[in-house]
């Protein structure tokens, strides 16, 4: 995949050199609460090395890595779609960066990769993420009860959202 360019950000395959910055972002309390892990460096390395997961660095115009977005495809032609997930540096939360990133990747997945449907599954209590995905055109299609175990061992709900190619606005 070549670099994708948006108005304020660009996406490119994450590299070994990005790991320190990505681990620093994932280590912030705001991101770690949603993207937990025991060994964040190992998690980033595994994502970069994966043959099935496409792990992309999000950069600003100066080349500073602001986070990552990943996608993985269901290849069965009768169920073809891609699932997304994203994390951003809390310093850029609330600026519309996430919505721009999601729209940019969605357009690529529809126009280049040939998908017609995308899914994402934020925690049901993650109102900022849900607002971001809704602005990008995703719609809530269901609630997944007791979907994810939290660090305290309790289960919480997830929201299942999807975006069809026909739903992606300009």
ZILIN-V105146 format. One record per backbone hydrogen bond with DSSP energy under -0.5 kcal/mol. CO is the residue of the C=O (numbers start at 1). NH is the residue of the N-H. E is the energy in kcal/mol with one decimal. If there is no record, write none. Layout:
BEGIN
co,nh,e
CO,NH,E
CO,NH,E
END
This chain:
BEGIN
co,nh,e
4,11,-2.7
8,61,-0.5
9,6,-3.3
10,59,-2.8
11,4,-2.8
12,57,-2.8
15,18,-1.9
16,19,-1.5
18,22,-2.7
19,23,-2.8
20,24,-2.0
21,25,-2.1
22,26,-2.7
23,27,-1.6
25,28,-1.4
28,32,-3.2
29,33,-1.7
31,34,-1.5
31,35,-3.2
39,43,-2.4
40,44,-2.3
41,45,-2.5
42,46,-2.6
43,47,-2.2
44,48,-2.4
45,49,-2.3
46,50,-1.3
52,73,-0.5
53,55,-0.7
54,56,-0.6
54,71,-1.8
55,14,-2.7
56,69,-2.2
57,12,-1.6
57,59,-0.6
58,66,-3.6
58,67,-0.8
59,10,-2.0
60,63,-2.2
64,60,-2.0
66,89,-3.2
67,58,-2.5
68,87,-2.6
69,56,-3.0
70,85,-1.7
71,54,-2.9
72,83,-2.7
73,75,-0.7
74,81,-1.1
76,79,-2.3
81,74,-3.1
82,119,-2.3
83,72,-1.8
85,70,-3.0
87,68,-2.1
89,92,-2.4
90,93,-1.2
92,95,-1.2
92,97,-0.5
96,100,-2.0
97,101,-2.7
98,102,-2.7
99,103,-2.5
100,104,-2.5
101,105,-2.5
102,106,-2.6
103,107,-2.6
104,108,-1.8
105,109,-2.8
106,110,-2.4
107,111,-3.1
108,112,-2.7
108,113,-1.7
109,115,-2.5
116,165,-2.2
117,82,-1.6
118,163,-2.4
119,84,-2.4
120,161,-2.6
122,159,-3.3
123,126,-2.1
125,127,-1.5
126,130,-2.4
127,131,-2.4
128,132,-2.2
129,133,-2.8
130,134,-2.4
131,135,-2.3
132,136,-1.5
133,138,-2.5
134,137,-1.3
139,162,-2.2
142,160,-3.4
143,145,-0.8
144,147,-0.8
144,158,-2.5
148,156,-2.4
150,153,-2.2
154,150,-3.3
156,147,-1.2
156,148,-2.2
157,124,-2.3
158,144,-3.3
159,161,-0.6
160,141,-3.1
160,142,-1.3
161,120,-2.1
162,139,-2.8
163,118,-2.6
164,167,-2.0
164,168,-0.8
165,168,-0.9
167,169,-0.8
END
